């Protein structure tokens, strides 16, 4: 089966081929794009601030699936272009050769083209990003040429001008940098919705769901369930008699459980969207991020029967929960100035710099 056949087989039933471009507003001809250079430094505060603001446990979901994802493409880079310089191998290795380190690296196998990293492909290896515990703070891109580019591209770290700011924040113990990245992009009007997904820090995907609840263990034995029902009920009654367990009728609402299939499968310490757009000739920034932190939360089941069932399981109502702090701000900005967006938990320093193609092109 060829690569094209695999793509058609996997994508057509999902309706993805026909609707791939429907989620995006039509962009103007690239000959009229206005290009700007963007540099962003995102960090979390490490010094507690005296604030009266209360943050809910529940996450405010951010729809990142339709945004431009330069970072995901950067981490999951493939080397198909490099492989094209190699000759095709005569045949696949015998089964035993997989175990004796005789894999060939001086040629490529034609069937490797089937290993495309798309949802539903059973042959696709795990992405580099899914295996990353913590992202690099500084992103070193490959650069590009705005005269010929048809999309945004990451810039080399040598172009960063906020490096001293990042170093000082870390040196003075004021903040922990999570992401420092620069790129060049065309900037359009707000309605064209040309947003970028930015993420960084620790990955919590193995332990927590996107909605903050811990993932259920898939291995191991529940020692509490090995005991007989009578033993567990007797333990429960004893806890009630000794005032160690009290059932509650007025239970605060727990954070909602979300359908994880609709949200990112990779749960990052910081994740969200940055939207730079023009109103007339004036630059604006609209950003929304969630900072995640592990907290201990009292998650009491609703209803007496559910509370009894939870108590019989032996689990504590106080559980680890991946809470979220939402950072959502919008502002008009001036190019080549350094702008600071503050929040009790998160900070962002950003510069938007003009290029030779920043002026209106009519």
Residue frames relative to the residue before (quaternion, step in Angstrom):
aa qw qx qy qz dx dy dz
X 1.0000 0.0000 0.0000 0.0000 0.00 0.00 0.00
X 0.3813 -0.7409 0.5078 0.2186 3.59 -0.80 0.96
X 0.6874 -0.4664 0.3663 0.4192 3.54 -1.36 0.27
X 0.6563 0.5120 -0.3169 0.4546 3.59 0.95 -0.89
X 0.6546 0.5143 -0.3184 0.4535 3.58 0.98 -0.82
X 0.6387 0.5210 -0.3264 0.4627 3.57 1.02 -0.81
X 0.6445 0.5206 -0.3230 0.4574 3.58 0.90 -0.91
X 0.6687 0.5023 -0.2978 0.4603 3.56 0.91 -0.95
X 0.6661 0.5209 -0.3010 0.4409 3.57 0.93 -0.93
X 0.7425 0.4285 -0.2296 0.4609 3.57 0.91 -0.91
X 0.7513 0.4290 -0.2237 0.4489 3.58 0.96 -0.77
X 0.6196 0.5838 -0.3618 0.3801 3.59 0.94 -0.75
X 0.6623 0.4972 -0.3436 0.4428 3.66 0.85 -0.78
X 0.6849 0.4687 -0.2846 0.4797 3.57 1.13 -0.55
X 0.4454 -0.7102 0.4441 0.3163 3.56 1.24 -0.10
X 0.4031 0.7573 -0.4429 0.2606 3.54 1.24 0.36
X 0.6326 0.5441 -0.3564 0.4205 3.57 1.00 -0.69
X 0.7031 0.4797 -0.2754 0.4468 3.55 0.91 -0.88
X 0.7889 0.3382 -0.1613 0.4871 3.58 1.04 -0.75
X 0.3196 0.7988 -0.4781 0.1768 3.58 1.24 0.09
X 0.7827 0.3344 -0.1954 0.4872 3.59 0.91 -0.76
X 0.4892 0.7105 -0.4151 0.2892 3.58 1.24 -0.12
X 0.6361 0.5537 -0.3394 0.4167 3.60 1.17 -0.48
X 0.7108 0.4369 -0.2513 0.4906 3.60 1.20 -0.24
X 0.4643 -0.6491 0.5230 0.2992 3.55 -1.06 0.77
X 0.5722 -0.6075 0.4222 0.3539 3.55 -1.09 0.67
X 0.2868 -0.7621 0.5614 0.1472 3.56 -0.87 1.01
X 0.5622 -0.5958 0.4360 0.3726 3.58 -1.13 0.51
X 0.6813 -0.4516 0.3698 0.4417 3.55 -1.29 0.24
X 0.5504 -0.6633 0.3949 0.3181 3.58 -0.89 0.97
X 0.5658 0.6007 -0.3902 0.4083 3.61 1.16 -0.37
X 0.7218 0.4012 -0.2380 0.5112 3.58 1.24 -0.32
X 0.4007 0.7306 -0.4737 0.2851 3.59 1.23 0.14
X 0.2672 -0.7289 0.6098 0.1593 3.54 -1.16 0.74
X 0.1928 -0.8307 0.5193 0.0564 3.56 -0.39 1.29
X 0.0257 -0.7723 0.6348 0.0009 3.55 -1.09 0.87
X 0.3617 -0.6947 0.5769 0.2317 3.50 -1.30 0.44
X 0.1220 -0.8068 0.5780 0.0130 3.58 -0.79 1.06
X 0.0086 -0.7710 0.6367 0.0098 3.56 -1.03 0.83
X 0.0641 -0.8175 0.5711 -0.0369 3.55 -0.77 1.11
X 0.0645 -0.7506 0.6568 0.0315 3.52 -1.10 0.86
X 0.0449 -0.7995 0.5986 -0.0223 3.57 -0.58 1.20
X 0.0597 0.8027 -0.5872 0.0854 3.57 -0.90 0.91
X 0.3165 -0.7076 0.5838 0.2414 3.54 -1.29 0.26
X 0.5169 -0.6474 0.4682 0.3072 3.55 -1.08 0.78
X 0.2194 -0.7743 0.5816 0.1188 3.55 -1.04 0.82
X 0.6479 0.4410 -0.3123 0.5368 3.58 1.31 -0.02
X 0.4290 -0.7116 0.4949 0.2543 3.57 -0.71 1.09
X 0.2189 -0.7728 0.5853 0.1108 3.54 -0.98 0.90
X 0.4615 -0.6683 0.5081 0.2867 3.55 -1.12 0.71
X 0.1789 0.7887 -0.5590 0.1828 3.53 -0.22 1.30
X 0.3825 -0.7160 0.5390 0.2246 3.54 -1.20 0.57
X 0.5079 0.6764 -0.4098 0.3414 3.56 1.26 -0.28
X 0.2068 -0.7694 0.5957 0.1014 3.55 -0.97 0.94
X 0.2033 -0.7900 0.5713 0.0900 3.56 -0.87 0.99
X 0.4321 -0.6960 0.5019 0.2775 3.59 -0.88 0.86
X 0.5809 -0.5755 0.4441 0.3664 3.55 -1.26 0.43
X 0.6714 0.5460 -0.3033 0.3989 3.55 0.90 -0.98
X 0.4609 -0.6755 0.5094 0.2678 3.51 -1.14 0.73
X 0.2965 -0.6705 0.6391 0.2325 3.53 -1.26 0.53
X 0.3396 -0.7899 0.4660 0.2085 3.60 -0.14 1.27
X 0.1827 -0.7585 0.6182 0.0953 3.54 -1.13 0.77
X 0.3379 -0.7553 0.5301 0.1853 3.56 -0.71 1.10
X 0.0210 -0.8453 0.5321 -0.0423 3.58 -0.11 1.30
X 0.4936 0.7255 -0.4086 0.2510 3.59 1.21 -0.37
X 0.7419 0.4066 -0.2369 0.4776 3.61 1.04 -0.67
X 0.5296 0.6444 -0.4048 0.3747 3.61 1.27 0.02
X 0.5767 -0.5394 0.4727 0.3912 3.55 -1.30 0.28
X 0.1144 -0.8101 0.5748 0.0194 3.56 -0.86 0.98
X 0.1149 -0.8193 0.5609 0.0311 3.57 0.16 1.27
X 0.6628 0.5280 -0.3153 0.4273 3.58 0.98 -0.81
X 0.6391 0.5208 -0.3350 0.4562 3.59 0.95 -0.81
X 0.6587 0.4977 -0.3049 0.4747 3.56 0.98 -0.86
X 0.6288 0.5451 -0.3294 0.4461 3.59 1.08 -0.74
X 0.7165 0.4440 -0.2602 0.4710 3.59 0.84 -0.95
X 0.7556 0.3739 -0.2003 0.4992 3.57 1.05 -0.73
X 0.1864 0.8149 -0.5285 0.1476 3.57 1.11 0.57
X 0.1617 -0.7482 0.6309 0.1263 3.55 -1.06 0.77
X 0.3962 -0.7367 0.5157 0.1853 3.51 -1.25 0.41
X 0.1283 0.8202 -0.5425 0.1284 3.55 1.01 0.86
X 0.6425 0.5390 -0.3320 0.4318 3.56 0.97 -0.84
X 0.6482 0.5022 -0.3219 0.4733 3.58 1.03 -0.73
X 0.6593 0.5373 -0.3128 0.4228 3.55 1.00 -0.85
X 0.5942 0.5947 -0.3736 0.3921 3.57 1.09 -0.60
X 0.6221 0.5400 -0.3481 0.4474 3.58 1.21 -0.30
X 0.6217 0.5246 -0.3372 0.4739 3.57 1.30 -0.10
X 0.4960 -0.6316 0.4990 0.3256 3.52 -1.23 0.37
X 0.5417 -0.6151 0.4558 0.3470 3.56 -1.24 0.41
X 0.4877 -0.6681 0.4829 0.2872 3.57 -0.99 0.90
X 0.5952 -0.6007 0.4025 0.3506 3.55 -1.12 0.66
X 0.7915 -0.1206 0.1294 0.5851 3.58 0.90 -0.92
X 0.5976 -0.5381 0.4410 0.3986 3.55 -1.30 0.29
X 0.5406 -0.6183 0.4474 0.3540 3.62 -1.10 0.61
X 0.5602 -0.5674 0.4723 0.3757 3.52 -1.24 0.46
X 0.6907 -0.5090 0.3119 0.4083 3.55 -1.22 0.56
X 0.6775 0.5226 -0.3041 0.4188 3.56 0.88 -0.94
X 0.6163 0.5840 -0.3535 0.3926 3.56 1.12 -0.58
X 0.5417 0.6145 -0.4123 0.3987 3.59 1.17 -0.32
X 0.7417 0.4252 -0.2196 0.4701 3.56 1.14 -0.61
X 0.7148 0.4344 -0.2727 0.4753 3.61 1.18 -0.09
X 0.5583 -0.6733 0.3622 0.3223 3.56 1.17 0.74
X 0.4753 0.6746 -0.4454 0.3474 3.59 1.08 0.63
X 0.2827 0.7688 -0.5218 0.2382 3.58 1.20 0.47
X 0.3941 -0.7387 0.5043 0.2115 3.57 -0.93 0.92
X 0.1121 -0.7947 0.5937 0.0582 3.58 -0.93 0.89
X 0.6065 0.5666 -0.3537 0.4313 3.57 1.28 0.04
X 0.7492 0.2130 -0.1739 0.6025 3.57 1.30 0.26
X 0.3085 -0.7380 0.5557 0.2264 3.60 -1.24 0.11
X 0.4190 -0.6980 0.5313 0.2342 3.53 -1.22 0.60
X 0.5460 -0.6650 0.3967 0.3198 3.57 -0.79 1.02
X 0.6592 0.5239 -0.3172 0.4363 3.58 1.03 -0.72
X 0.4781 0.6595 -0.4543 0.3606 3.60 1.19 -0.15
X 0.5639 0.6111 -0.3843 0.4011 3.59 1.16 -0.50
X 0.6136 0.5572 -0.3518 0.4351 3.58 1.20 -0.39
X 0.6218 0.5657 -0.3480 0.4150 3.57 1.15 -0.45
X 0.1802 0.7979 -0.5489 0.1718 3.55 0.63 1.12
X 0.3872 -0.7445 0.5018 0.2098 3.56 -0.89 0.96
X 0.3204 0.7071 -0.5640 0.2817 3.55 0.12 1.33
X 0.6269 -0.5577 0.3676 0.4010 3.61 -1.08 0.61
X 0.7989 0.3098 -0.2315 0.4607 3.53 -1.00 0.88
X 0.5668 0.5858 -0.4048 0.4144 3.59 1.20 -0.21
X 0.3211 -0.7901 0.4851 0.1930 3.63 -0.38 1.15
X 0.6636 0.5125 -0.3071 0.4502 3.61 1.19 -0.36
X 0.5335 0.6669 -0.4038 0.3279 3.56 1.21 -0.40
X 0.3893 -0.7005 0.5398 0.2578 3.59 -0.86 0.88
X 0.6210 -0.5252 0.3915 0.4303 3.64 -1.15 0.34
X 0.5105 -0.6521 0.4625 0.3165 3.56 -1.04 0.74
X 0.6248 -0.5337 0.4074 0.3985 3.55 -1.20 0.48
X 0.6580 0.5406 -0.3122 0.4212 3.56 0.97 -0.88
X 0.6486 0.5246 -0.3287 0.4427 3.59 1.00 -0.77
X 0.6946 0.4491 -0.2632 0.4965 3.59 1.22 -0.45
X 0.5471 0.6290 -0.3841 0.3968 3.59 1.30 0.02
X 0.3312 -0.7552 0.5337 0.1875 3.60 -0.70 1.08
X 0.7887 -0.0173 0.0600 0.6116 3.56 0.95 -0.95
X 0.4018 -0.7273 0.5011 0.2419 3.57 -0.84 0.93
X 0.5618 -0.5536 0.4828 0.3805 3.54 -1.28 0.35
X 0.5012 -0.6509 0.4750 0.3154 3.58 -1.03 0.76
X 0.7714 0.2920 -0.1445 0.5466 3.56 0.82 -1.03
X 0.2021 -0.7823 0.5824 0.0894 3.55 -0.75 1.09
X 0.1617 -0.7954 0.5823 0.0453 3.54 -0.70 1.16
X 0.1401 -0.8395 0.5232 0.0434 3.57 -0.17 1.30
X 0.5901 -0.6061 0.4229 0.3249 3.53 -1.33 0.13
X 0.4580 -0.6866 0.4564 0.3325 3.58 1.21 -0.28
X 0.0302 -0.7915 0.6103 0.0136 3.53 -1.33 -0.10
X 0.4388 -0.6755 0.5324 0.2602 3.56 -1.33 -0.06
X 0.3510 -0.7669 0.4947 0.2094 3.60 -0.50 1.15
X 0.5591 0.6044 -0.3953 0.4073 3.59 1.19 -0.31
X 0.7979 0.2642 -0.1235 0.5275 3.58 1.08 -0.69
X 0.5243 0.6720 -0.4077 0.3276 3.62 1.20 -0.35
X 0.2460 -0.7611 0.5855 0.1319 3.54 -1.17 0.71
X 0.7663 0.1600 -0.1284 0.6089 3.56 1.30 0.14
X 0.6629 -0.4952 0.3768 0.4165 3.56 -1.29 0.23
X 0.0734 -0.7977 0.5974 0.0369 3.58 -1.21 0.46
X 0.5259 -0.6401 0.4754 0.2962 3.53 -1.21 0.68
X 0.3312 -0.7422 0.5541 0.1800 3.54 -1.18 0.67
X 0.5860 -0.5663 0.4337 0.3844 3.60 -1.16 0.47
X 0.5924 -0.5958 0.4095 0.3556 3.58 -1.12 0.63
X 0.5463 0.6218 -0.3980 0.3956 3.60 1.20 -0.39
X 0.6505 0.5173 -0.3191 0.4554 3.60 1.18 -0.39
X 0.4927 0.6838 -0.4268 0.3280 3.62 1.22 -0.24
X 0.1742 -0.7860 0.5855 0.0948 3.57 -0.97 0.86
X 0.6478 0.5146 -0.3208 0.4611 3.60 1.28 -0.11
X 0.3256 0.7807 -0.4832 0.2259 3.60 1.24 0.29
X 0.6484 0.5118 -0.3284 0.4580 3.59 0.96 -0.79
X 0.6179 0.5371 -0.3390 0.4635 3.59 1.04 -0.74
X 0.6528 0.5120 -0.3067 0.4665 3.58 0.94 -0.91
X 0.6696 0.5091 -0.2989 0.4507 3.57 0.90 -0.94
X 0.6715 0.5066 -0.2994 0.4503 3.59 0.94 -0.88
X 0.6280 0.5355 -0.3400 0.4508 3.59 0.98 -0.80
X 0.6931 0.4650 -0.2727 0.4786 3.56 0.93 -0.91
X 0.6622 0.5307 -0.3139 0.4258 3.59 0.94 -0.91
X 0.7250 0.4245 -0.2381 0.4873 3.57 0.99 -0.83
X 0.4645 -0.7104 0.4269 0.3120 3.57 1.26 0.02
X 0.4220 0.7293 -0.4471 0.3004 3.57 1.19 0.43
X 0.8111 0.0092 0.0503 0.5827 3.56 1.08 -0.67
X 0.3227 -0.7005 0.5969 0.2210 3.52 -1.34 0.33
X 0.3326 -0.7492 0.5337 0.2078 3.62 -0.45 1.14
X 0.1956 -0.7938 0.5699 0.0832 3.55 -0.99 0.92
X 0.8067 -0.0346 0.0559 0.5873 3.57 1.07 -0.68
X 0.0310 0.7546 -0.6543 0.0396 3.55 -0.99 0.96
X 0.1760 0.8001 -0.5340 0.2090 3.54 -0.37 1.27
X 0.0933 -0.7739 0.6233 0.0614 3.56 -1.19 0.58
X 0.0398 0.7888 -0.6117 0.0437 3.54 -1.12 0.66
X 0.3293 -0.6879 0.5950 0.2536 3.53 -1.36 0.13
X 0.0297 0.8125 -0.5768 0.0789 3.53 -0.90 0.95
X 0.4549 -0.6039 0.5516 0.3523 3.55 -1.25 0.32
X 0.2187 -0.7648 0.5928 0.1256 3.58 -1.10 0.72
X 0.1277 -0.8081 0.5749 0.0131 3.53 -0.81 1.11
X 0.6812 -0.4280 0.3615 0.4713 3.55 -1.26 -0.35
X 0.6903 -0.4981 0.3278 0.4098 3.56 -1.26 0.34
X 0.6786 0.5263 -0.3095 0.4083 3.59 0.88 -0.89
X 0.6253 0.5452 -0.3520 0.4336 3.59 1.18 -0.36
X 0.3353 -0.8355 0.4184 0.1204 3.53 1.39 0.20
X 0.2926 0.7719 -0.5065 0.2489 3.58 1.03 0.82
X 0.0929 0.8364 -0.5232 0.1343 3.55 0.25 1.36
X 0.2643 -0.7481 0.5888 0.1543 3.53 -1.33 0.42
X 0.3246 -0.7182 0.5817 0.2010 3.52 -1.04 0.85
X 0.0466 -0.7739 0.6316 0.0021 3.55 -0.95 0.99
X 0.0813 0.7891 -0.6046 0.0717 3.57 -0.96 0.84
X 0.1486 0.7997 -0.5744 0.0913 3.56 -1.21 0.35
X 0.6193 0.5445 -0.4212 0.3776 3.51 -1.36 0.11
X 0.7806 -0.3206 0.2590 0.4698 3.51 -1.22 -0.60
X 0.3146 -0.7195 0.5830 0.2084 3.55 -1.17 0.63
X 0.1901 -0.8086 0.5533 0.0631 3.57 -0.79 1.10
X 0.3417 0.8087 -0.4465 0.1726 3.59 1.29 0.03
X 0.6553 0.5335 -0.3325 0.4187 3.62 0.98 -0.71
X 0.7721 0.3770 -0.1749 0.4808 3.57 1.09 -0.71
X 0.8179 0.2098 -0.0755 0.5304 3.57 0.99 -0.81
X 0.4512 -0.6316 0.5603 0.2892 3.50 -1.32 0.50
X 0.6747 -0.4892 0.3576 0.4215 3.57 -1.27 0.27
X 0.6872 0.4855 -0.2926 0.4544 3.62 1.04 -0.73
X 0.6472 -0.5685 0.2996 0.4101 3.60 1.28 0.07
X 0.5914 0.5806 -0.3725 0.4176 3.59 1.18 -0.39
X 0.5427 -0.6127 0.4631 0.3400 3.53 -1.15 0.67
X 0.4818 -0.6418 0.5095 0.3103 3.54 -1.12 0.67
X 0.5046 -0.6499 0.4769 0.3092 3.53 -1.07 0.75
X 0.5027 -0.6544 0.4746 0.3061 3.55 -1.00 0.86
X 0.2713 -0.7805 0.5471 0.1336 3.54 -0.97 0.92
X 0.7515 0.2814 -0.1903 0.5656 3.58 1.25 -0.16
X 0.6481 0.5225 -0.3809 0.4024 3.54 -1.26 0.22
X 0.3947 -0.7103 0.5393 0.2208 3.54 -1.31 0.30
X 0.3741 -0.7056 0.5562 0.2300 3.54 -0.97 0.87
X 0.3259 -0.7844 0.4952 0.1824 3.55 -0.27 1.28
X 0.6130 0.5617 -0.3579 0.4250 3.57 1.08 -0.65
X 0.6793 0.4879 -0.2984 0.4599 3.59 1.02 -0.73
X 0.5718 0.5886 -0.3901 0.4176 3.60 1.22 -0.29
X 0.6026 0.5470 -0.3684 0.4495 3.55 1.16 -0.49
X 0.5748 -0.5894 0.4325 0.3676 3.56 -1.15 0.50
X 0.6393 -0.5311 0.3918 0.3947 3.55 -1.22 0.49
X 0.6315 0.5437 -0.3413 0.4349 3.58 0.98 -0.81
X 0.6520 0.5178 -0.3173 0.4540 3.58 0.95 -0.88
X 0.6757 0.4976 -0.3000 0.4537 3.55 0.93 -0.88
X 0.6453 0.5063 -0.3207 0.4738 3.60 1.02 -0.78
X 0.6358 0.5234 -0.3315 0.4604 3.59 0.97 -0.79
X 0.6377 0.5153 -0.3227 0.4729 3.58 1.01 -0.80
X 0.6411 0.5327 -0.3132 0.4551 3.55 0.99 -0.87
X 0.6781 0.4862 -0.2924 0.4673 3.60 0.87 -0.93
X 0.6260 0.5374 -0.3316 0.4575 3.57 1.05 -0.75
X 0.6452 0.5133 -0.3189 0.4674 3.59 1.01 -0.80
X 0.6397 0.5130 -0.3249 0.4712 3.58 1.05 -0.75
X 0.6587 0.5183 -0.3085 0.4498 3.59 0.92 -0.92
X 0.7449 0.3950 -0.2124 0.4939 3.58 1.02 -0.79
X 0.4848 -0.6964 0.4086 0.3362 3.57 1.29 0.34
X 0.4096 0.6967 -0.4853 0.3336 3.58 1.15 0.61
X 0.7715 0.1982 -0.1097 0.5946 3.55 1.25 -0.37
X 0.0006 0.7908 -0.6111 0.0347 3.53 -0.81 1.03
X 0.3398 -0.7310 0.5572 0.1993 3.52 -0.82 1.02
X 0.2277 -0.7912 0.5604 0.0901 3.54 -1.02 0.86
X 0.2820 -0.7631 0.5612 0.1523 3.53 -0.99 0.91
X 0.7223 0.3460 -0.2193 0.5572 3.57 1.17 -0.55
X 0.0345 0.8440 -0.5279 0.0881 3.54 0.27 1.33
X 0.4170 -0.6877 0.5222 0.2836 3.63 -0.81 0.91
X 0.5631 -0.6323 0.4169 0.3307 3.55 -1.05 0.76
X 0.3734 -0.7202 0.5428 0.2173 3.55 -0.86 0.98
X 0.6260 -0.5058 0.4097 0.4295 3.60 -1.19 0.37
X 0.5079 -0.6657 0.4391 0.3256 3.63 -0.89 0.79
X 0.3871 -0.6725 0.5751 0.2593 3.53 -1.21 0.58
X 0.2309 -0.7986 0.5476 0.0950 3.55 -0.73 1.08
X 0.5294 -0.5808 0.5079 0.3528 3.51 -1.29 0.42
X 0.3396 -0.7987 0.4597 0.1880 3.55 -0.19 1.29
X 0.5859 0.5989 -0.3826 0.3895 3.60 1.10 -0.51
X 0.6729 0.4978 -0.2958 0.4604 3.59 1.20 -0.41
X 0.7310 0.3914 -0.2075 0.5190 3.57 1.26 -0.20
X 0.7081 -0.4644 0.2965 0.4416 3.61 -1.20 0.32
X 0.4057 -0.7072 0.5263 0.2414 3.55 -1.00 0.85
X 0.6688 0.4190 -0.2832 0.5449 3.57 1.23 -0.46
X 0.1559 -0.8014 0.5756 0.0460 3.56 -0.58 1.20
X 0.0862 -0.8392 0.5368 -0.0117 3.55 -0.34 1.32
X 0.6461 -0.5242 0.3975 0.3870 3.52 -1.26 0.54
X 0.7748 0.0474 -0.0251 0.6300 3.57 1.08 -0.75
X 0.1428 0.7880 -0.5815 0.1432 3.57 -0.79 1.00
X 0.3650 0.7386 -0.5166 0.2333 3.56 -0.95 0.81
X 0.5625 -0.6169 0.4681 0.2898 3.51 -1.35 -0.34
X 0.1204 -0.7427 0.6534 0.0836 3.51 -1.25 0.65
X 0.0551 -0.7985 0.5993 -0.0165 3.54 -0.76 1.10
X 0.0482 -0.7692 0.6370 -0.0139 3.56 -0.66 1.19
X 0.1149 0.8114 -0.5573 0.1334 3.57 -0.66 1.08
X 0.4244 -0.6953 0.5310 0.2336 3.53 -1.34 0.33
X 0.0714 -0.7104 0.6966 0.0706 3.50 -1.19 0.78
X 0.7597 -0.0387 -0.0470 0.6474 3.52 -0.10 1.32
X 0.7261 -0.3435 0.2847 0.5232 3.57 -0.66 -1.13
X 0.5546 0.6255 -0.3776 0.3982 3.59 1.27 0.24
X 0.3935 -0.7250 0.5269 0.2051 3.54 -0.89 1.04
X 0.0411 -0.7756 0.6297 0.0157 3.56 -1.10 0.78
X 0.1967 -0.7524 0.6187 0.1118 3.52 -1.25 0.60
X 0.0053 -0.7501 0.6613 -0.0073 3.53 -1.03 0.91
X 0.0331 0.8199 -0.5685 0.0585 3.57 -0.52 1.13
X 0.0162 0.7702 -0.6376 -0.0024 3.54 -1.20 0.61
X 0.0684 0.7947 -0.5953 0.0975 3.55 -0.70 1.16
X 0.2243 -0.7147 0.6371 0.1816 3.51 -1.36 0.34
X 0.1750 -0.7400 0.6412 0.1030 3.55 -0.93 1.00
X 0.2003 -0.8033 0.5546 0.0837 3.58 -0.77 1.04
X 0.0181 0.7730 -0.6332 0.0339 3.54 -1.10 0.86
X 0.4378 -0.6745 0.5270 0.2751 3.56 -1.06 0.78
X 0.0238 0.7922 -0.6069 0.0596 3.57 -0.84 1.03
X 0.4323 -0.6405 0.5550 0.3080 3.53 -1.32 0.26
X 0.0096 -0.8179 0.5730 -0.0521 3.55 -0.62 1.13
X 0.3779 -0.6975 0.5616 0.2351 3.56 -1.09 0.76
X 0.0150 -0.8136 0.5782 -0.0593 3.54 -0.26 1.31
X 0.0524 -0.8350 0.5468 -0.0310 3.55 0.00 1.35
X 0.4267 -0.7016 0.4973 0.2798 3.62 -0.71 0.97
X 0.4546 -0.6696 0.5150 0.2825 3.54 -1.14 0.67
X 0.7740 0.3160 -0.2516 0.4876 3.56 -1.00 0.84
X 0.5479 -0.6501 0.4202 0.3172 3.55 -1.00 0.85
X 0.6447 0.5297 -0.3372 0.4360 3.59 0.96 -0.78
X 0.6586 0.4954 -0.3075 0.4756 3.58 1.02 -0.79
X 0.6324 0.5183 -0.3324 0.4700 3.57 1.06 -0.71
X 0.6409 0.5104 -0.3244 0.4728 3.59 1.02 -0.79
X 0.6453 0.5181 -0.3164 0.4637 3.58 0.96 -0.87
X 0.6538 0.5066 -0.3104 0.4686 3.57 0.99 -0.84
X 0.6556 0.5064 -0.3160 0.4624 3.59 0.97 -0.83
X 0.6432 0.5263 -0.3218 0.4536 3.60 1.02 -0.77
X 0.6247 0.5505 -0.3419 0.4357 3.58 1.13 -0.58
X 0.4614 -0.7056 0.4277 0.3259 3.56 1.25 -0.36
X 0.5269 0.6322 -0.4140 0.3890 3.58 1.27 0.01
X 0.4619 -0.6622 0.5168 0.2847 3.53 -1.16 0.64
X 0.5053 -0.6284 0.4841 0.3398 3.58 -1.14 0.58
X 0.6433 0.4655 -0.3242 0.5142 3.58 1.22 -0.36
X 0.0544 0.8231 -0.5539 0.1133 3.54 -0.45 1.25
X 0.5657 -0.5493 0.4769 0.3883 3.52 -1.30 0.30
X 0.0127 0.7901 -0.6099 0.0602 3.55 -0.91 0.97
X 0.3405 -0.7365 0.5497 0.1987 3.57 -0.94 0.91
X 0.1358 -0.8292 0.5403 0.0457 3.53 0.02 1.32
X 0.2845 -0.7620 0.5623 0.1488 3.57 -1.25 0.35
X 0.1742 -0.7372 0.6453 0.0992 3.52 -1.16 0.79
X 0.2503 -0.8052 0.5250 0.1158 3.55 -0.50 1.20
X 0.1210 -0.7783 0.6161 0.0023 3.55 -0.91 1.07
X 0.1516 0.8104 -0.5317 0.1938 3.57 -0.16 1.30
X 0.1995 0.7859 -0.5562 0.1825 3.59 -0.39 1.24
X 0.1366 -0.7719 0.6188 0.0506 3.52 -1.22 0.61
X 0.1118 0.8135 -0.5561 0.1287 3.57 -0.89 0.93
X 0.3988 -0.6436 0.5885 0.2835 3.53 -1.24 0.54
X 0.0856 -0.8165 0.5709 0.0021 3.59 -0.90 0.92
X 0.3638 -0.6971 0.5769 0.2212 3.51 -1.38 0.28
X 0.4993 -0.6694 0.4581 0.3046 3.56 -0.89 0.92
X 0.8229 0.2432 -0.2335 0.4574 3.52 -1.28 0.71
X 0.5926 0.4999 -0.3964 0.4916 3.60 1.22 0.20
X 0.4184 -0.6819 0.5364 0.2688 3.56 -1.20 0.57
X 0.1044 -0.8112 0.5753 0.0132 3.57 -0.68 1.11
X 0.1924 -0.7860 0.5842 0.0626 3.53 -1.01 0.96
X 0.1193 -0.7675 0.6285 0.0411 3.55 -0.82 1.08
X 0.1091 -0.8376 0.5349 0.0186 3.57 -0.53 1.16
X 0.0186 -0.7450 0.6652 -0.0464 3.51 -1.34 0.60
X 0.6217 -0.5676 0.3679 0.3949 3.64 -1.03 0.55
X 0.7812 0.3134 -0.1658 0.5137 3.59 1.12 -0.57
X 0.7969 0.2439 -0.0787 0.5471 3.57 1.08 -0.73
X 0.0742 -0.7773 0.6207 0.0703 3.54 -1.24 0.50
X 0.0811 -0.7845 0.6127 0.0518 3.55 -1.16 0.60
X 0.1114 -0.7442 0.6564 0.0537 3.54 -1.00 0.97
X 0.0355 0.8253 -0.5572 0.0847 3.57 -0.76 1.03
X 0.0807 -0.7472 0.6570 0.0596 3.52 -1.21 0.70
X 0.1047 -0.7436 0.6556 0.0799 3.54 -1.13 0.75
X 0.0900 -0.8342 0.5439 -0.0089 3.55 -0.49 1.22
X 0.4754 -0.6712 0.4925 0.2844 3.55 -1.02 0.82
X 0.2065 -0.7374 0.6287 0.1355 3.51 -1.31 0.50
X 0.7171 -0.4206 0.3191 0.4551 3.56 -1.28 -0.10
X 0.7397 0.3634 -0.2083 0.5267 3.57 1.23 -0.40
X 0.3846 0.7430 -0.4699 0.2814 3.60 1.08 0.65
X 0.6051 0.5765 -0.3652 0.4100 3.58 1.10 -0.56
X 0.6240 -0.5245 0.4019 0.4171 3.62 -1.16 0.45
X 0.1414 -0.7974 0.5848 0.0455 3.57 -0.94 0.92
X 0.0723 0.8200 -0.5561 0.1146 3.53 -0.13 1.32
